[in-house]
């Protein structure tokens, strides 16, 4: 297992260049409570997740190929109106990808990413980065296996003061020829400095197992979500488990797949996109099924409390978070029926998964939602990728922030 500490980074106190205008909605003034903001240099820019910062602003992560040497990780800090404050570019030769950012208790930022291998830039390692509140690097560590692709998808702070990273590794044996790249879910536990405590990979044999999210249930048990694809089927892969140091094994306490769920209208579960923890040991799973989006509430990893299908065919869910009233806000994608392109989807539900409102945002290009979260003023911040499809940016993508009011609208 390798750990590399390296960073090629530039801090730019002016931030990204603002580009374009929204195709369907008017951009609000620079001091408005709702807005749409775009970030990106010339080139392709992909937006990852967003979080609200302690000063009321926002931190956005993404990926850009505008800085040479392949793709770079982009970290963009804004004020509460979405105006750029500073921007960090992290990377080196090869392709690096920024997926997830979250505020830490000390006001810094925890990042899950993928970095080109230091010794072989044709491959990537799973990457965990801790930034200080001013954007400077606290640590920058990589984990994985040589000469294969490893990716970091999500990360959390753990109860012992360390961190946990989940992602995917292509380091797995397989038999035969498949229409997919076989892979395993990859997890890495670190100390407070990003040094490895232990790592593990798991998943179904001869399948593409993809790790999507992780939570900590107590001092030793972790709750993970993922999906797997075989030549004949797709399924969710949700586990609870603990690492046993003596046995050098990841012991599964529970393992949930679609066979344990109802099948209303022959709508089959095909993935698990995200998980969050609620009160009284409730755990919530978000994913996709053949007829839309599903929301599953379970207790202690086994007992099913509720299963709700949201929307219709053509909707897909990427991530969700819980709102102050116990409901949820979901980010994902939907098909624009007028031109067949992808639009950003945001769904607001009550605590039972009943839809309060469902909105889509987009235009002639393919636009993708990455994350949605309720803000301290009762509105919502949404991150994603916008493709203008022919105007100021041509066909290039830009990172996007949408600040919506409590009804999901721009004022």
N, C-alpha and C positions, 0 to 999 in steps of 0.2 A: 504494500500500500504506500502510495507516495503522497507527500505533502510538499508543495512548492510555495514559497512566499515570494511573489513578485508582482509588481504593478507598474505599468506604463500609464501615467495619468496626467491629465491636464485639468486644472481648475480654472474656469472662465467665469468671472464675476458678472458678466453681462448676460449670460445664458444663451440659449438657442435663438436663432432667427425665427420670428413669428411669420407664418406663411398663410396666405389664402384667406378665404371666407367660406362660411358654411353654405352649403347648397340649399338647405331648406329653411334655416333659421338665421335671424339677424344676430351678428355678434354684438354682445353688450359692451358698453363703455368700460374703460379700464378700472373703474371703481364700482362696478355693479355687483350685486349679490349673486347673479347667475351669469354664466359666460360659456363660451367655447374658445379654447386656446389651442394652437398648433405649435409644435416644436420640431425642428429638423433642418439640417443643412441640405444642400442638393445631394440627392442620393436616396436610398431606401432606408426608412426609419420605422421601427416596429415598437409599439407601445406595450409595456408590461403592466404590472399592478401599480396602484397608487395608495398612499396613506395620508391622513391628516397629521400635521406636525403640531408640536406643542404651542407654537406661536399662531396657530390658526391657518397657516399656509398648507402647502401640499408637497409631497415628495413623490416623484414619478420615475420609474425605471424603464429602460428600453434598450434597443439595439440600433446601431447605425453603421452603414458602410461608407460614410462621407469623410472619414478621417484617414483613409489609407490602411494598408496592411490587413485587409479583410474587414470583418465586422468588429465593432467595438461596443463595450457596455456604456450606456449613457445613464447618468443620474441627474435629474433636473429638479431643483428646488424652486418653488414659487411662493409668493405671498398669498394671502387669502383671496385675492382677486384673480389669481392665476398668472400674475406678472412674474417673469423670470427674475430670480435673485442670484443664483449661481448654478453652474453646471459642471459636472465631473465626467471626464472621458477616461475609461479604464480599459486597458487591453494591450495587445502586442501583436506580433506577426501571427497570422492565422485568424480563425473565426471565433469570436467571443460573443456570448448571448446573455443579456440581462433579462431575467424572468420575474423576480419577486423582490419587493422591498417592504420593510415593516419598521415602524418606530420601536426603539428599545427603551427600557426604563430610564436610562441615563440621557435620553434625548438624542441618541445617535440613531444609526440606521443599519439594519441587518439585511443582507442581500443574498439571494440564491441565484446562481448563474452557471454558465459553462465557459471554460477557458481553454484555449488551445494548449495542448501539452507543451511544456517547456522544451522537451527534447525532440518532439515530433509534432509540428504544428498542423499536420494533416488530421490529427485526432484531438478530442477535447477531454478535459477532466471536469468533474463536478467541482463547483467553486462556491465558497462561502466567504463573504466580505463583510467586515464590520467597519462602518464609517463613523467618525465623530460628528457632532452636531454641525460643525462648519464644513463638512464634506471631506476633510482629510482622512486618510486611511488609518484605521486602528490595526487591523490585520487583513490579510488577503491570502487565503489558504485553498489549496486544491486537493482533491481526493479522487481515487479511482485506480484503474488498471492500465498498464502500458499498452500503447498501440491499439486501443479500442476507444469508442466514444462513450463518455460518461457525462451526464447532465444533472445540474441541480435545478429543481423545480420550486420548492418551498423550503422555508427554514423557520424555526422557532427558537426562542429562548427557553432553556430548561430550568427546572426547579433548583438544580444544584449550581446555578450561575453559568452554566455552559450553553451549548447550542446543539441543535439537531437539524440535519439537512436530509431531505428526501429528493430522489430523482430517479434516473434510469441509467443502466449500464448495458452496453452491448457485449460485455464479457460473460458469455455463456456458451456451453456446448449445445449443439443441436444436430439432429439427424435429418438428412434429406434436403430437398430444395423447397423453399417456401416463397410465397408472394409478399413476404414481409421480412424485416430484419429481426431475428430472435433477440430478446433482451430480458433483463430482470429488473425488478424494483431495487433501488440502491438506497441505503440509509447510512449516515455517518453521524456518530455522536462525538462532540468535541468538548474540550474544556473552555474556560473563559477567554483563552488566547487563540482559539481555533486549532489547537493541537488535537490530533486524533485520540479519542478514548477507545472507540471500537467502530468497526464498519460491518455491514452485512448486505447480502443480496439474496433475493428470494423471488419466487414466482412459478408459474406453471411451465412445464417442460415443452419445448418446441412451440413457443408462443412469444408474441411481443407483449411483455409485461411493462406497463408504464406507470411510474409513481407520480401521483398528483398532489397529495397533501398529507400533512402529519399534525397530530396534536399529542400532548402529554396528559395522561389521565391521572397518574400519581407519580411517586418518586422513581418508579421503575417500569411502568407499563405505558406503551405508546399506541396510538390509534392512527392507522394509516389508510389512505384511500388510493386506489389505482384501478387500472383496467387491463384486460388482456385480450389479444386477438389471435385466433388460430386460423387455419385454412378454411374452417367451416363455421366458425362462430365468433361472437364478441360477448364479453361479460364484464361485470364489475369484479373488483378484488379488494375487499375491505377487511382489514385484520386488526386484532389487538394482540400485542405480544411484548415479551421482554427478552433482553439479551442476558444469557446466562454465561458468566465469565468462565466458570469451571468447565462447563460442557462445550463452550465455544459454539453456541447455537442460539438461534432466535426462536424462542418457544412461543408458538401461537396459542393464545388463550381462546380466541374466537376467530372465525373466518366466514364472512358473509358473501354469498354469490346470489345470482338471480333465481336459483332454484328454491330459495327460501322465501321469495316474495310472491305476492299475487300477480296474476297475469290478466288484468282487465282488458277485455276486447282483444286478446291475443297481442298485447303490446309488450314486447320483450325489452328488458334492460340491456343496454349495450355498453355502458361505461359508468364510472364513478369519477366525477370531475373535482369534487371538493368535499371537505368535511369541516364542521365546526362543533364546539362543545356548548351545551346550554346548561340550565340549572338542573339540580337533582339528578346528576349523572346522565341526563339526556344527551344523545349524540345525533347530529343531523348530517345527512348525506345528500348531496346534490349530484345529479347525473343526467344521462340521456337515455331515452328509450325510443322504440320505433315509432311512437306516436307523439313525441314531444320531449318535455323535460319532466323529471320526477324529483320529488322531495320526500325523503324517508326519515322518520324519527324513530330511533331505537333506544333501548334502555340497557346499559351495561353491556353493550355489544352483542346482545342476543335477542331479547324480547322486542318484537316489532310493535310500536305504538301507533304509527300511522304511515300511510303510503299514499301520496297524492301525485297525480299526473297533471301537469300544467301546460296549457297551450295546445298546439296542434303539430302535425307533421311539418317539418321545415324549421323548427326552432331547435337551437342547441345551447346548452348551458356550459359556461366556463368556470365561474366562481360565484360565491355568494357570501354575505355577511348578515349578522343579526341586527335588527333595529331596536330602538329603545322600548318599543311596545311588545317585544317578543316575536315580531314578524321577521321577514327576510327581504333583502334586496338582492336580485340575481342579475348578473351580467352574462351576456352571451351574444348569439347571432341569429338572424332570421333572413329569409329570402325576400328581397324587394320584388313584389309581384309585377311591378310595372316594367322592370328592365332585367330581372333575373340576377341582379348583383346581391352581395351580402350587405346587410345593414346591421348596425349595433343594436342589440336588444337589451332593454332594462325592464325587469319585472319587479313590482312591489307586491308582497303578499302579507296576509295576517299570520298569526302564530300557527294556524292550522293549514297553511299553504293555499288558502283561498286568494285569488287574485284581486288586489285593490286597484291597481292600474298596470298596464303593459304598454310600453312606448318603444318605438324604433327610431333611429337617427341614421341618416345616410343620404346618399345621392347616386350619381351614375357610376362611381367606382365601387370597389369592394372594401367595405369598412367592417372592422372586427372589434368586439368588446373584449376587454381583459379583466376588469374588476369594477365593482361598485360598492360604495360604503356610505352609510348615513353620516352626515357631518354634524358638528355641534349646534348648528342653527336649525336643525331639523330637515335640511335639504339633503342632496346626495352628490357625491363626487364620483365620476365615471372615467375610467381610462380605457384607451384602445388605440386602434390604428385607423387612419383615414386615408383613402386614396382618392385624389381629386379627379382623376380620369380626364385630363385634358386642359385644365386651366393653369394657374400659376406654377404648379409643381409637375405638370405633365402627368405621367402615370406613376410618379414616385409616391411612396407612402410617407406620412408624417405621424409623429406621436401626437395624441390628442387628449385633452382634458375637457370634460363636460361638467359644469357645475349646474345642477338642476334645483328647482325649488321642491317643496314637499309633495307636490303633485307630479313631479317628473317633467316640469315644463321650464322653458327659458322665459324670463319675464321681459 
